[in-house]
Amino acid sequence: MNLTPHAPRSRSGLVGALALATLLASLGTSVANVALPTLAHELGAPFGRVQWVVLAYLLAMTVTAVAAGRLGDALGRQRVLLAGLGLFTAATLACALAPSLAALVAARSLQGVGAAVMIALPLALVRDVVPEARTGAAMGLLGTTSAVGTALGPAGGGLLIATSGWQAGFVAMLPLAGVALVLTWRGLGDEPAPVRSGARFDVAGALVLTAALVAGALAMTPDAFPQVGAGPLLVGAAVLVALLVAIERRTAAPLLPWGLLRSRALSGGLLMNLLVATVMMSTLVVGPFYLAGGLGLDAAAIGLTLAVGPVVSALTGVVAGRVVDRAGAGAMTTVALLTMTAGAVLLVVLPPAWGLPGYVLALVVLTPGYQLFLAANNTAVMTTADARRRGTVSGVLSLSRNLGLIAGASAMGAVFAAATGSVEVQGATVASISAGMQTTFLVATALLGVATVVSLAVRKRADRPVSPARVS
């Protein structure tokens, strides 16, 4: 049997196939968030423990993000993308059949590995086939499909959970996963020989990074495993990070491309990506508990409310990409961050005064800024990448985003839990939950302020490109 993918009919068909993969990976990120209050109630698990349904997915994506990019460079980006889609589909079935919280967390880990491929490689493949003058529009399309997936997760998941239980959200993903796999197979054409051969993977670095991230996430969710103290876990995470740096500086094929990171534009773009992802994940983790405990909404209403922001992002994504093409990625990155900062401030001020309408209005301001940021920052980062290293750069970009998502789910979740003054968040008072939400988004406002400062600094250095010799 000939297993070579069919030749693509057009560039637009290829970009459409990549957009479907991006949508599905984003759906996998968001579909579980709306189920967190239900899981906490039905399984009798504390807030910190059910957080691991989200954290397991994010940790797996983070650890494998750079590996996905490098494998794509070494073995062929299209082939590796298809393999990632296959793994994601199988893991989604395992999630739907999971008999316990532990089994669900394990299945979500496998699902996250597949999602890492599906998020990292489309960025590189788009850059391969789309002319530079239209890169912003293509990145905007990927951002739009990502937003659609993020919207479908809580909206559709909330309705399904309300009528059929938390497993229904994963069951509903299976047909979409199958369609995405088939359409991606048909849309991707015969691939030339890999642009890099003999690439090695830093196994030791990946294992230490995994251990460090798990230790840090456990420290941020102390009620998940109360028998292990947060202090020893934080110390262990710090030791593992120091060990990781030592390993990375000595290995011939480091997990992180240190030469590339000497570029101020790239390193600044990665830092901004991390901070912005932290803020956006806060809305998906803290939001459901505020809407349930603070405003008394059921699962269906929570899902529809959480979907408002992604729907707005989806409607503005392609337009944002075109604006980036015309106005420039650097300037639009700063504008996007200022818009997001305004949205975060509104999340602090409006919901306590106006309730649900205030919360929705704040999201309507925050999320278009996020969509513009994605188009601008992804364009700025990927246009700095040499053709031979686009898979690696897209993997590092995904790594920074995933680290931010983990920080949003764990550290910002810890801020929320601490501000409510209750380990069992689902049992906290309305006033304490509202106070926790306000505190969380005060911190988010500060993070976006830091990102804006970084954006301005990167723009000032935009006329100082790094020589090719320094990034080789």
C-alpha positions in Angstrom: 0.0 0.0 0.0 1.3 3.4 -0.9 1.3 5.6 2.2 2.6 8.7 0.6 0.2 11.7 1.2 -1.7 13.0 -1.8 -0.3 16.0 -3.6 -1.9 19.3 -2.4 -4.4 20.9 -4.8 -3.4 24.4 -3.8 -1.6 26.4 -1.2 -4.9 27.4 0.3 -5.8 23.8 0.8 -2.6 23.1 2.6 -3.1 26.1 4.9 -6.7 25.0 5.5 -5.4 21.5 6.6 -2.9 23.1 9.0 -5.7 25.3 10.4 -7.8 22.2 11.2 -4.9 20.7 13.1 -4.5 24.0 15.1 -8.2 24.1 15.8 -8.2 20.6 17.2 -5.2 21.2 19.5 -6.8 24.3 20.9 -10.1 22.4 21.4 -8.1 19.9 23.4 -6.8 22.7 25.6 -10.2 24.3 26.3 -12.6 21.4 26.4 -11.6 20.2 29.8 -11.6 23.6 31.5 -15.4 24.0 31.7 -15.5 20.5 33.2 -13.3 21.4 36.2 -16.2 22.4 38.6 -18.1 19.3 37.6 -15.1 17.0 38.1 -14.4 18.6 41.5 -18.0 17.9 42.5 -18.6 14.5 41.0 -15.2 13.0 42.0 -15.0 14.8 45.4 -11.5 16.1 44.4 -10.1 19.4 45.6 -9.4 22.3 43.3 -5.6 21.6 43.0 -6.2 18.0 42.1 -8.7 18.6 39.3 -6.3 21.3 37.9 -4.1 18.4 36.8 -6.6 17.5 34.1 -5.5 20.7 32.5 -1.9 20.7 33.7 -1.1 17.2 32.5 -2.0 18.3 28.9 0.0 21.4 29.2 3.0 19.8 30.7 3.1 17.2 28.0 2.8 19.9 25.3 5.6 21.9 26.9 8.1 19.1 27.2 7.6 17.9 23.7 7.2 21.2 21.9 10.8 21.7 20.9 11.2 18.0 20.2 8.2 18.2 17.8 9.9 21.0 15.9 13.2 19.3 15.7 11.7 16.0 14.6 9.8 17.9 11.9 13.1 19.4 10.7 14.8 16.0 10.8 12.2 13.6 9.5 9.8 15.8 7.5 7.3 18.2 9.0 4.3 16.8 7.2 5.1 13.2 8.3 5.6 14.2 11.9 2.3 16.3 11.9 0.3 13.2 10.7 1.8 11.1 13.4 0.9 13.7 16.0 -2.7 13.8 14.8 -2.9 10.0 15.0 -1.6 10.0 18.6 -4.0 12.8 19.5 -7.0 10.9 18.2 -6.1 7.7 20.1 -5.5 9.6 23.3 -8.9 11.4 23.0 -10.6 8.1 22.9 -8.7 7.1 26.0 -9.9 10.3 27.7 -13.5 9.5 26.9 -13.1 6.0 28.4 -11.1 7.0 31.5 -12.6 5.2 34.5 -11.0 7.6 37.1 -9.3 10.9 37.6 -5.9 9.3 37.5 -6.6 7.5 34.2 -8.0 10.8 32.8 -4.8 12.6 33.7 -2.7 9.9 32.1 -4.7 10.0 28.9 -4.5 13.8 28.9 -0.7 13.6 29.0 -0.7 11.5 25.8 -3.2 13.9 24.2 -0.8 16.7 25.0 2.1 15.0 23.2 0.1 14.9 20.0 -1.1 18.4 20.5 2.5 19.7 20.8 3.1 18.5 17.2 -0.2 20.0 16.0 0.6 23.4 17.4 4.3 23.6 16.6 4.5 22.4 13.0 1.7 24.3 11.3 3.6 27.6 12.1 6.7 26.2 10.3 4.7 24.7 7.4 2.8 28.0 6.8 6.1 29.9 6.7 7.3 27.3 4.1 4.4 27.8 1.6 3.1 31.3 2.1 4.8 34.3 0.6 6.4 36.6 3.2 4.0 39.5 2.3 1.1 37.4 3.3 2.6 35.7 6.4 0.6 37.9 8.8 -2.7 36.9 7.1 -1.8 33.2 7.3 -0.8 33.6 11.0 -4.1 35.4 11.6 -5.9 32.4 10.0 -4.2 30.0 12.4 -5.0 32.3 15.3 -8.6 32.4 14.2 -8.9 28.6 14.1 -7.2 28.4 17.4 -9.7 30.9 18.8 -12.6 28.8 17.3 -11.3 25.7 19.0 -11.0 27.6 22.3 -14.6 28.8 21.9 -16.0 25.4 20.9 -14.4 23.8 23.9 -16.2 25.6 26.7 -19.4 26.3 24.7 -20.0 22.9 23.3 -18.4 21.2 26.3 -20.6 23.1 28.7 -23.8 22.1 26.9 -22.7 18.4 26.7 -21.6 18.2 30.3 -25.0 19.7 31.4 -26.9 17.0 29.6 -24.6 13.9 29.3 -21.7 14.2 31.8 -18.1 15.3 31.6 -17.1 12.3 29.3 -19.3 13.7 26.5 -16.9 16.5 25.8 -14.2 14.1 24.8 -16.6 11.8 22.9 -17.7 14.8 20.8 -14.0 15.4 19.8 -13.5 12.0 18.2 -15.4 12.7 14.9 -13.6 16.0 14.6 -10.2 14.3 15.3 -11.0 11.7 12.6 -12.0 14.4 10.1 -8.9 16.4 10.8 -6.7 13.4 10.4 -8.2 12.5 7.0 -8.3 16.1 5.7 -4.7 16.7 6.8 -3.6 13.5 5.1 -5.3 14.5 1.8 -4.2 18.2 2.0 -0.5 17.6 2.6 1.4 16.7 -0.5 4.6 14.8 -1.2 7.3 16.3 1.0 10.9 16.9 -0.2 13.8 15.4 1.7 14.0 16.8 5.3 16.0 20.0 5.4 18.1 18.8 8.3 19.3 15.2 8.7 20.9 13.4 11.6 19.4 15.8 14.2 19.8 14.4 17.8 17.4 14.9 20.6 18.5 15.9 24.1 16.9 13.1 26.1 18.6 14.0 29.4 17.5 17.7 29.1 13.9 16.7 28.3 13.7 14.4 31.3 15.1 17.0 33.7 12.8 19.7 32.2 9.9 17.4 32.7 10.8 16.7 36.3 11.4 20.5 37.0 8.0 21.4 35.5 6.1 18.7 37.4 7.8 19.7 40.7 7.0 23.4 40.1 3.4 22.6 39.2 2.9 20.4 42.2 4.3 23.1 44.4 1.6 25.5 43.0 -1.2 22.9 43.7 -0.3 21.8 47.2 -3.8 20.3 47.9 -3.3 17.9 45.0 -0.9 15.8 47.1 -0.9 17.3 50.6 1.6 14.7 51.9 4.3 16.5 49.9 5.1 20.0 51.1 5.3 23.0 48.7 8.6 24.1 50.1 10.6 20.9 49.3 9.0 20.8 45.8 10.1 24.4 45.0 13.6 23.6 46.2 13.6 20.5 44.1 12.4 22.4 41.1 15.2 25.0 41.5 17.8 22.3 41.8 16.5 20.6 38.6 16.5 23.9 36.7 20.2 24.4 37.7 20.9 20.9 36.6 19.1 21.5 33.3 21.3 24.6 32.6 24.4 22.6 33.3 23.3 19.8 30.9 22.2 22.1 28.2 25.6 24.0 28.2 27.5 20.7 27.7 25.4 18.7 25.3 26.1 18.8 21.5 22.4 19.1 20.7 20.8 21.1 23.5 17.0 21.1 24.0 17.0 24.9 23.7 18.9 26.6 20.8 21.0 29.0 22.8 22.5 30.5 19.7 19.1 31.5 18.4 18.1 33.0 21.7 20.9 35.6 21.4 18.6 37.4 19.0 16.9 40.1 21.1 13.8 40.0 18.8 13.4 36.3 19.3 14.1 36.2 23.0 11.8 39.2 23.6 9.0 37.6 21.5 9.3 34.4 23.5 9.1 36.2 26.8 6.0 38.2 25.7 4.4 35.0 24.4 4.9 33.4 27.8 3.4 36.3 29.8 0.4 36.7 27.5 -0.3 33.0 27.6 -0.2 33.1 31.4 -2.9 35.8 31.4 -5.1 34.1 28.9 -5.0 30.7 30.7 -6.1 32.5 33.8 -9.4 33.4 32.2 -9.9 29.7 31.3 -9.0 28.3 34.8 -10.2 31.0 37.2 -13.1 32.0 35.0 -15.2 28.8 35.4 -14.9 29.0 39.2 -15.8 32.6 39.4 -18.8 32.1 37.1 -20.0 29.1 39.0 -19.3 30.2 42.6 -19.4 34.0 42.2 -22.3 34.3 39.8 -24.1 31.0 40.3 -24.1 29.9 36.6 -24.5 26.2 35.6 -22.1 24.3 33.3 -24.0 25.3 30.1 -24.1 29.0 30.9 -20.4 28.9 32.0 -19.4 27.4 28.7 -21.4 29.9 26.7 -19.8 32.8 28.7 -16.3 31.5 28.3 -16.9 31.2 24.5 -17.6 34.9 24.1 -14.0 35.9 24.1 -12.8 33.2 21.6 -15.7 34.0 19.3 -14.7 37.6 19.2 -11.1 36.5 18.6 -12.2 34.3 15.7 -14.1 37.1 14.1 -11.1 39.4 14.3 -8.2 37.0 13.6 -7.9 37.3 9.8 -8.4 41.1 10.0 -5.7 41.3 12.7 -3.3 39.4 10.4 -3.9 41.8 7.5 -3.4 44.8 9.8 -0.1 43.3 10.8 0.9 42.9 7.2 0.2 46.6 6.5 1.2 48.3 9.8 4.1 46.1 10.8 4.5 43.4 13.4 6.5 45.4 16.0 4.0 48.3 16.2 1.0 46.0 16.3 2.5 43.9 19.1 2.6 47.0 21.3 -0.9 48.1 20.4 -2.2 44.5 21.2 -0.5 44.5 24.6 -2.0 47.9 25.5 -5.4 46.6 24.5 -5.0 43.5 26.6 -3.9 45.5 29.6 -7.1 47.6 29.3 -9.1 44.3 29.2 -7.4 43.0 32.3 -8.1 46.2 34.2 -11.8 45.9 33.2 -11.9 42.3 34.6 -10.8 43.8 38.0 -13.3 46.6 37.9 -16.5 45.6 36.0 -17.6 42.2 37.2 -18.0 43.2 40.9 -20.1 46.2 39.8 -22.1 44.8 36.8 -21.9 41.1 37.3 -22.1 38.9 34.2 -22.4 41.8 31.7 -19.3 43.4 33.1 -17.4 40.1 32.8 -18.4 39.7 29.2 -17.6 43.3 28.3 -14.1 42.9 29.7 -13.6 39.7 27.7 -14.7 41.5 24.6 -11.9 44.0 25.1 -9.2 41.5 26.2 -9.5 38.9 23.5 -9.3 40.9 20.3 -6.0 42.3 21.8 -4.9 38.7 22.3 -5.7 37.8 18.7 -3.8 40.8 17.4 -0.9 39.9 19.6 -0.8 36.3 18.2 -0.7 37.5 14.6 1.9 40.2 15.3 4.2 38.3 17.6 4.1 35.0 15.6 4.9 36.9 12.4 7.8 38.8 14.0 9.3 35.6 15.5 8.9 33.4 12.4 10.3 35.9 10.0 13.6 35.9 11.9 13.9 32.2 11.4 16.2 30.6 8.9 14.5 28.2 6.6 16.5 25.3 8.0 15.5 26.1 11.6 11.8 27.0 11.2 10.6 23.8 12.8 13.0 24.4 15.8 11.9 28.1 16.1 8.2 27.2 16.0 8.8 24.6 18.6 10.5 27.1 20.9 7.7 29.5 20.3 5.2 26.8 21.3 7.4 26.0 24.3 7.2 29.6 25.6 3.4 29.6 25.1 3.0 26.3 26.9 5.1 27.5 29.8 2.8 30.5 30.1 -0.3 28.2 30.0 1.2 26.1 32.8 1.9 29.3 34.8 -1.7 30.4 34.2 -3.1 27.1 35.3 -0.8 26.5 38.3 0.7 29.8 39.6 -2.3 32.0 38.8 -4.6 29.3 40.0 -2.6 29.4 43.3 -3.0 33.2 43.4 -6.8 32.7 43.0 -7.0 30.0 45.6 -4.9 32.0 48.1 -6.9 35.1 47.6 -10.2 33.3 48.3 -8.7 32.0 51.6 -10.1 28.5 51.0 -8.4 25.3 49.8 -11.8 24.0 48.7 -12.6 26.9 46.2 -15.9 25.4 45.2 -17.1 25.8 48.8 -15.9 29.4 49.3 -18.2 32.3 49.7 -19.3 34.5 46.9 -17.4 37.5 48.3 -14.2 35.6 48.7 -14.4 34.1 45.2 -15.0 37.6 43.8 -12.0 38.9 45.7 -9.9 36.0 44.4 -10.8 36.9 40.8 -10.0 40.5 41.3 -6.6 39.7 42.8 -5.8 37.3 40.0 -6.4 39.9 37.3 -4.5 42.6 39.2 -1.5 40.3 38.9 -2.4 39.7 35.2 -2.4 43.5 34.6 1.1 43.7 36.0 2.3 40.8 33.8 0.9 42.6 30.7 2.7 45.8 31.8 6.0 43.9 31.8 5.2 42.5 28.4 4.5 46.0 27.0 7.9 47.2 28.3 9.6 44.3 26.6 7.8 45.1 23.4 9.0 48.7 23.4 12.5 47.5 24.1 12.5 45.0 21.2 11.3 47.7 18.9 14.1 50.0 19.8 16.6 47.3 18.9 14.8 46.2 15.7 17.5 47.9 13.6 20.3 45.8 15.2 19.9 42.3 13.5 22.0 39.5 14.8 24.7 38.3 12.3 24.2 34.9 10.8 27.4 33.7 12.5 25.9 34.3 15.9 22.8 32.1 15.4 24.5 29.2 13.5 
